[in-house]
Amino acid sequence: MTRTISQIDTPGGQDELRRDDYFPTLVYSTKLHDAESMNKEILAAILAERDKDSKGIERSNYRSLGGWHSHNNLHKDPKFGRLTKRVNTMLAGISENLGYDTKRELKVSTMWSITNPPLSSNRAHIHPGALWSGVYYVQAPEGAGAIDFVDPRVVTIMNSPVYIPKKRRKTECWTKVKVKPVAGKMLFFPSWLYHAVEPNLAQGDGPEAERIIISFNVNQVKIPGK
């Protein structure tokens, strides 16, 4: 979309400065209206899963710091059916917003849980083999650790401009975005977008101090009969 930024005085008149925004990085979010009841169900299911497989697997999590990662097929478990259905419903809204082929739909292809006790974190990573990825916050105590999204354009690291000191930059000039975890919040982002999770600095050492999330990958699938 072309927009007019300003009219700039030039010799003998004014010239219009216009801007086109190409290649944006889109991040969608929602806060579930029924998060309290949803999270009670999911938390119980996650803890039961962790009791069954206390070792879990290691991906972006650090086992050495206590981070636990479940298997990747929670979306096939009826105990997570309510959340999976909600994710797919929100994905339909993203498909419509972006004008995706109506003969295909965005569907969860893999889903897993990660629990981070205090001082644990997740290394920077992407999600190969997926179109979109997402996270849902089940438990997020104060200080639990933000998710960091990093500008994918390498040029911003190689040669950065200087901005006005102590003045908030426009969002389109950010090179890193931190999103605070909030229980009941869901994020959707391109699977190629590098992201990491800061250390959990919540106070305490009991279960209530853990950062507990559900993550998922998404792909387009053909709708039967269309």
NORFENGI-V957953 format. One record per backbone hydrogen bond with DSSP energy under -0.5 kcal/mol. NH is the residue of the N-H (numbers start at 1). CO is the residue of the C=O. E is the energy in kcal/mol with one decimal. If there is no record, write none. Layout:
# NORFENGI-V957953
nh = {NH/NH}
co = {CO/CO}
e = {E/E}
This chain:
# NORFENGI-V957953
nh = {3/5/5/6/8/8/9/10/13/15/17/17/18/19/21/22/26/28/30/32/32/35/38/39/40/41/42/43/44/45/46/47/48/49/50/51/52/53/57/59/62/63/65/66/67/68/70/74/76/77/78/80/81/84/85/86/87/88/89/90/91/92/93/94/95/96/97/98/99/99/100/104/105/107/109/110/111/112/114/115/116/117/119/120/122/123/125/127/128/130/131/132/133/134/135/136/137/138/138/139/144/147/148/149/149/150/151/154/156/157/158/159/163/167/173/174/177/179/179/180/184/185/186/187/188/189/190/191/193/194/195/196/197/198/200/201/201/209/210/211/212/212/213/214/215/216/217/218/219/221/223/226}
co = {19/3/17/17/6/15/7/13/10/8/6/15/16/3/1/20/24/188/186/30/184/32/34/35/36/37/38/39/40/41/42/43/44/45/46/47/48/49/69/57/121/61/62/63/62/115/113/111/73/74/76/77/78/80/81/82/83/84/85/86/87/88/89/90/91/92/93/94/95/96/95/101/221/219/217/217/72/215/213/68/211/115/200/117/197/60/195/191/126/127/218/218/189/216/187/214/185/136/212/212/141/179/196/147/177/194/175/152/153/154/154/155/161/164/170/171/149/147/177/178/137/182/30/135/28/133/26/131/190/192/125/148/122/146/120/143/199/206/207/116/139/210/114/136/112/134/110/132/107/105/103/223}
e = {-2.5/-0.5/-3.1/-1.3/-0.6/-3.0/-0.5/-2.7/-2.6/-2.6/-3.0/-0.5/-0.6/-2.8/-0.9/-0.8/-0.7/-2.3/-2.0/-0.5/-2.5/-1.2/-2.2/-3.2/-1.4/-1.7/-2.4/-2.8/-1.7/-1.8/-2.8/-2.5/-1.9/-1.9/-2.5/-2.0/-1.5/-1.7/-2.6/-0.5/-0.8/-0.7/-1.1/-2.0/-2.3/-2.4/-2.6/-2.3/-1.8/-1.7/-0.5/-2.3/-1.6/-2.5/-2.6/-1.7/-2.8/-2.4/-1.9/-2.4/-2.3/-1.4/-1.0/-1.5/-2.6/-2.1/-2.3/-2.1/-0.8/-0.6/-2.4/-1.6/-2.7/-2.6/-2.6/-1.1/-2.3/-2.5/-1.7/-2.2/-2.7/-0.5/-3.6/-2.0/-1.8/-2.3/-2.1/-2.6/-0.5/-1.0/-2.8/-1.5/-2.7/-2.2/-1.6/-3.1/-2.3/-0.7/-2.1/-2.2/-1.9/-2.1/-3.2/-0.5/-3.0/-2.2/-2.7/-0.9/-1.7/-1.8/-1.7/-2.3/-0.5/-1.4/-2.5/-1.5/-2.5/-2.4/-0.5/-0.5/-3.1/-2.4/-2.9/-2.6/-2.7/-2.7/-0.7/-1.6/-1.9/-0.6/-1.7/-1.7/-2.1/-2.6/-2.2/-3.2/-0.8/-1.7/-1.5/-2.8/-2.4/-0.7/-2.3/-2.5/-3.0/-1.9/-2.3/-2.7/-2.1/-2.6/-2.8/-2.0}
